[in-house]
Amino acid sequence: MPLKIAVQMDHIASINIAGDSAFALMLEAQARGHQLYHYTPDRLALWGEQVMCTVEPVTVQDEVGNHYCFGEPERVDMSTMDIVLMRQDPPFDLAYIAATHLLEKIHPSTLVVNNPVSVRNAPEKLFVTQFADLMPPTLITHDKSEIDLFRAQYGDIVMKPLFGHGGAAVFRVTKDDLNYGSLYDFFAVTFREPWVIQQFLPNVKHGDKRILLVDGEFAGAVNRVPASGDLRSNMVRGGSPKDSDLTEQEREICRRLGPALKEQGLILVGIDVIDGKLTEINVTAPTGIRAIKNLGGPDVAARVMDVLEAKRAAM
């Protein structure tokens, strides 16, 4: 039976379809005969216990510059949707958190992916610390004296904002870096929240592996190799995707994480692994689906839709 699937996202006109995972999911859903609806999160409205939104029926095609077509806008009760894909990009700010509260009103009768409560309670650079033994040495703080102690113990470090995304404001600081004080001052006036401080892993030059899990099970992986002269491997920052198999250590990471992700309703998750060390668990709008398929890997979008169809049928 066709499903009504609403996609909460940054406006579809603004996306890069070559690498956008939401677009990959939309293509797969449409190919299966499901009805797609598009909206941006600012359109959500809570009337008492009723969540209303103006949505556009949408069809998609894999053609740059001509990738979508809207029908007439409709004001709908969001509880009439079968599935909502929460796919807008971070920043994970108060607007993002507010959207999770609104979508919580309709979940799980309407299946929201990922579970909005778990998304709100699992900030990507904090949730991962539940698995600290799988990570490189990591400190989360705003306190310079704590960072000084961490630097003294581990030497070269990476500093990044706790709620950052896409590789923005990620810095390597060497143990004798004369810019450290200025960088601390910059962070202090720019980010009120704590920051993530991690031991620098030199083998990041060989890649930062993005591994996708679907309903707690490994679904595909791509190794993102930083551009020459850059620390960051994010593809939006110039990183190059390379096909990749999992090491046994990476498989063990997936086995450890899988039950917790499944229990919390985190159906599509992207984890980042550098040199066998888990660095992030991405639950908001994880990417990598198109890169994995383009490199000859599994069709993760098809796997996601299999799971969503099965969950709706069970409901």
C-alpha positions as CSV (number, residue, x, y, z in Angstrom):
1,M,0.0,0.0,0.0
2,P,1.4,3.4,-0.9
3,L,2.6,5.5,2.1
4,K,2.3,9.2,2.6
5,I,5.9,10.4,3.4
6,A,6.6,14.0,4.4
7,V,10.3,15.1,4.2
8,Q,11.3,17.9,6.6
9,M,14.4,19.4,5.0
10,D,16.2,22.5,3.9
11,H,14.4,23.7,0.8
12,I,14.9,21.2,-1.9
13,A,15.9,23.9,-4.3
14,S,19.1,24.5,-2.3
15,I,20.4,20.9,-2.1
16,N,23.3,19.3,-4.1
17,I,21.5,16.2,-5.4
18,A,24.8,14.5,-6.2
19,G,25.5,13.9,-2.6
20,D,22.3,14.5,-0.7
21,S,21.0,11.5,1.3
22,A,17.5,12.9,1.7
23,F,17.2,13.1,-2.1
24,A,18.4,9.5,-2.4
25,L,15.7,8.4,0.1
26,M,13.1,10.4,-1.9
27,L,14.1,8.8,-5.2
28,E,13.8,5.4,-3.6
29,A,10.4,6.1,-2.0
30,Q,9.0,7.5,-5.2
31,A,10.2,4.5,-7.2
32,R,8.2,2.3,-4.8
33,G,5.0,4.3,-5.5
34,H,4.9,6.2,-2.2
35,Q,3.5,9.8,-2.2
36,L,6.1,12.4,-1.2
37,Y,5.5,15.8,0.5
38,H,8.1,18.5,1.0
39,Y,8.2,21.1,3.7
40,T,10.8,23.2,5.7
41,P,10.7,23.1,9.5
42,D,9.7,26.7,10.0
43,R,6.2,25.8,8.6
44,L,5.3,23.5,11.6
45,A,2.6,24.9,13.8
46,L,1.3,23.5,17.1
47,W,-2.4,24.1,17.8
48,G,-2.9,22.6,21.2
49,E,-2.0,19.0,20.6
50,Q,-2.4,19.2,16.8
51,V,0.6,19.7,14.5
52,M,-0.3,21.5,11.3
53,C,1.9,22.3,8.4
54,T,1.7,23.6,4.8
55,V,3.4,21.0,2.6
56,E,3.9,20.6,-1.2
57,P,3.3,17.3,-3.0
58,V,6.6,16.7,-4.8
59,T,8.0,14.5,-7.5
60,V,11.8,14.1,-8.0
61,Q,14.1,13.2,-10.7
62,D,17.9,12.7,-10.8
63,E,18.6,15.6,-13.1
64,V,20.7,18.6,-11.9
65,G,18.8,21.8,-12.2
66,N,15.5,20.1,-12.8
67,H,15.3,17.7,-9.8
68,Y,11.9,18.5,-8.4
69,C,8.4,19.5,-9.2
70,F,5.8,20.8,-6.7
71,G,2.1,20.3,-6.7
72,E,-0.3,22.8,-5.1
73,P,0.5,23.5,-1.4
74,E,-1.8,21.8,1.1
75,R,-2.3,22.6,4.8
76,V,-2.4,19.2,6.6
77,D,-2.6,17.7,10.0
78,M,0.8,16.0,10.2
79,S,-0.7,13.0,12.1
80,T,-2.3,12.0,8.7
81,M,1.2,11.2,7.4
82,D,2.5,7.7,7.6
83,I,6.2,8.7,7.9
84,V,8.1,11.9,8.5
85,L,11.7,12.0,7.5
86,M,13.5,14.6,9.7
87,R,16.3,15.6,7.3
88,Q,17.1,19.2,7.7
89,D,20.8,19.9,8.2
90,P,22.2,21.2,11.5
91,P,23.2,23.4,13.2
92,F,21.6,21.7,16.2
93,D,20.3,24.8,17.8
94,L,17.1,25.8,19.6
95,A,15.1,25.9,16.3
96,Y,16.2,22.2,15.7
97,I,15.3,21.3,19.3
98,A,11.9,23.0,18.9
99,A,11.1,20.9,15.8
100,T,11.8,17.7,17.7
101,H,9.3,18.8,20.4
102,L,6.6,19.4,17.8
103,L,7.3,16.1,15.9
104,E,7.2,14.3,19.2
105,K,3.5,15.1,19.3
106,I,2.8,12.8,16.3
107,H,5.4,10.1,16.9
108,P,5.1,7.0,16.9
109,S,1.6,6.9,15.4
110,T,3.3,8.8,12.6
111,L,6.7,7.2,12.3
112,V,9.3,10.0,12.6
113,V,12.7,9.1,11.4
114,N,14.9,9.4,13.4
115,N,12.9,9.3,16.7
116,P,12.7,13.0,17.6
117,V,13.1,12.4,21.3
118,S,16.3,10.4,20.7
119,V,17.6,13.0,18.3
120,R,17.0,15.7,20.9
121,N,18.7,13.6,23.7
122,A,21.6,12.4,21.6
123,P,23.7,15.3,20.4
124,E,26.2,13.8,18.1
125,K,29.4,14.7,19.9
126,L,27.9,13.9,23.3
127,F,26.0,10.7,22.6
128,V,29.2,9.1,21.4
129,T,30.8,9.5,24.8
130,Q,28.6,6.6,26.1
131,F,31.1,4.5,24.2
132,A,34.3,6.2,25.5
133,D,36.4,3.1,25.4
134,L,35.9,3.0,21.6
135,M,37.0,6.6,21.2
136,P,40.4,8.5,21.1
137,P,41.0,10.4,24.3
138,T,38.3,13.1,24.4
139,L,37.6,16.1,26.6
140,I,34.4,18.2,26.6
141,T,34.8,21.5,28.3
142,H,34.9,25.3,28.1
143,D,37.6,25.6,30.8
144,K,41.0,26.5,29.5
145,S,42.8,25.0,32.5
146,E,41.2,21.6,31.6
147,I,42.3,22.0,28.0
148,D,45.9,22.9,29.2
149,L,46.0,19.7,31.2
150,F,44.7,17.7,28.2
151,R,47.4,19.2,25.9
152,A,50.1,18.5,28.4
153,Q,49.1,14.8,28.4
154,Y,48.3,14.2,24.8
155,G,50.3,16.9,22.8
156,D,48.7,17.5,19.5
157,I,44.9,18.0,19.8
158,V,41.9,18.8,17.7
159,M,39.4,21.5,18.8
160,K,35.9,21.7,17.5
161,P,32.5,23.2,18.5
162,L,30.3,20.8,20.4
163,F,27.3,21.5,18.1
164,G,29.3,22.1,14.9
165,H,28.7,20.3,11.6
166,G,30.2,19.7,8.2
167,G,33.8,20.2,9.4
168,A,33.3,23.9,10.2
169,A,35.6,25.4,12.8
170,V,37.7,22.2,13.3
171,F,41.3,23.0,14.2
172,R,44.4,21.0,14.8
173,V,46.6,22.5,17.6
174,T,50.1,21.2,18.0
175,K,51.7,21.0,21.5
176,D,53.9,24.0,20.8
177,D,51.4,26.0,18.6
178,L,51.8,29.7,19.2
179,N,48.2,30.3,18.0
180,Y,46.6,28.3,20.8
181,G,45.9,31.3,23.0
182,S,44.3,33.2,20.2
183,L,42.3,30.2,19.1
184,Y,41.0,29.7,22.6
185,D,39.9,33.4,22.7
186,F,38.2,33.0,19.4
187,F,36.3,29.9,20.6
188,A,35.4,31.6,23.9
189,V,33.7,34.6,22.2
190,T,32.1,32.5,19.4
191,F,30.7,29.4,21.2
192,R,29.1,29.7,24.6
193,E,28.7,25.9,24.9
194,P,31.5,23.5,25.8
195,W,33.9,22.4,23.0
196,V,35.2,19.0,22.0
197,I,38.9,18.5,22.5
198,Q,40.4,15.2,21.1
199,Q,43.8,13.7,20.7
200,F,45.0,14.3,17.1
201,L,45.1,11.1,15.1
202,P,47.8,11.4,12.4
203,N,46.3,8.6,10.3
204,V,43.3,10.9,9.5
205,K,45.4,11.6,6.4
206,H,44.4,8.1,5.2
207,G,40.8,8.8,5.7
208,D,37.8,9.3,8.1
209,K,35.4,6.4,7.4
210,R,31.7,7.1,7.4
211,I,29.8,4.0,8.3
212,L,26.0,3.9,7.9
213,L,23.9,1.7,10.2
214,V,20.2,1.0,9.4
215,D,18.0,-0.1,12.4
216,G,21.2,-1.0,14.2
217,E,22.8,-3.0,11.5
218,F,25.8,-2.2,9.2
219,A,24.5,-1.0,5.8
220,G,27.5,0.5,4.0
221,A,30.7,2.5,4.3
222,V,32.8,5.1,2.5
223,N,36.3,6.3,3.3
224,R,36.6,10.1,3.1
225,V,40.2,11.2,2.4
226,P,41.1,14.8,3.2
227,A,42.2,17.1,0.4
228,S,45.9,17.9,0.4
229,G,46.7,20.4,3.1
230,D,43.4,20.1,4.9
231,L,42.7,18.3,8.2
232,R,39.0,17.8,7.4
233,S,37.7,14.9,5.4
234,N,34.1,16.0,5.0
235,M,33.1,15.9,1.4
236,V,31.6,19.4,1.6
237,R,35.1,20.5,2.6
238,G,36.8,18.8,-0.4
239,G,37.3,15.3,1.0
240,S,37.4,12.5,-1.7
241,P,35.2,9.4,-1.3
242,K,36.9,6.0,-1.6
243,D,35.3,2.6,-1.5
244,S,36.1,0.7,1.7
245,D,35.6,-2.5,3.5
246,L,35.3,-2.7,7.3
247,T,38.1,-3.9,9.5
248,E,37.3,-6.3,12.3
249,Q,37.7,-3.5,14.8
250,E,35.1,-1.4,12.9
251,R,32.7,-4.4,12.8
252,E,33.1,-4.6,16.6
253,I,32.2,-0.9,16.9
254,C,29.0,-1.6,14.8
255,R,28.1,-4.6,17.0
256,R,28.6,-2.5,20.2
257,L,26.5,0.4,18.9
258,G,23.7,-1.5,17.1
259,P,21.5,-2.5,20.1
260,A,21.6,1.1,21.6
261,L,20.7,2.7,18.3
262,K,17.8,0.2,17.6
263,E,16.4,0.7,21.2
264,Q,16.3,4.4,20.8
265,G,14.6,4.4,17.4
266,L,17.6,5.8,15.6
267,I,16.9,4.1,12.2
268,L,19.5,5.8,10.0
269,V,22.8,6.7,11.7
270,G,26.2,7.6,10.4
271,I,29.3,6.9,12.5
272,D,32.7,8.4,11.9
273,V,35.8,6.2,12.5
274,I,39.5,7.3,12.2
275,D,42.2,4.7,12.5
276,G,39.8,2.3,14.3
277,K,38.6,5.0,16.8
278,L,35.0,6.2,17.0
279,T,34.8,10.0,16.8
280,E,31.1,10.8,16.2
281,I,27.7,9.3,16.0
282,N,25.5,11.3,13.6
283,V,21.8,11.0,14.1
284,T,20.3,14.3,12.7
285,A,20.8,14.1,9.0
286,P,23.6,11.6,8.3
287,T,25.0,11.6,4.8
288,G,26.9,9.1,2.6
289,I,24.1,7.2,0.9
290,R,24.8,8.4,-2.6
291,A,28.6,8.2,-2.3
292,I,28.4,4.5,-1.1
293,K,26.2,3.5,-4.0
294,N,28.2,5.5,-6.6
295,L,31.3,3.5,-5.5
296,G,29.6,0.2,-6.1
297,G,28.6,-0.4,-2.5
298,P,25.2,-1.3,-1.1
299,D,22.0,0.6,-1.8
300,V,21.4,2.1,1.6
301,A,18.3,4.0,0.5
302,A,16.6,0.7,-0.4
303,R,17.6,-0.8,2.9
304,V,16.1,2.2,4.8
305,M,12.9,2.0,2.8
306,D,12.6,-1.8,3.4
307,V,12.9,-1.1,7.2
308,L,10.3,1.8,7.1
309,E,7.8,-0.3,5.1
310,A,8.2,-3.2,7.5
311,K,7.7,-0.9,10.6
312,R,4.6,0.7,9.1
313,A,3.2,-2.7,8.1
314,A,3.7,-3.9,11.7
315,M,1.9,-0.8,13.0
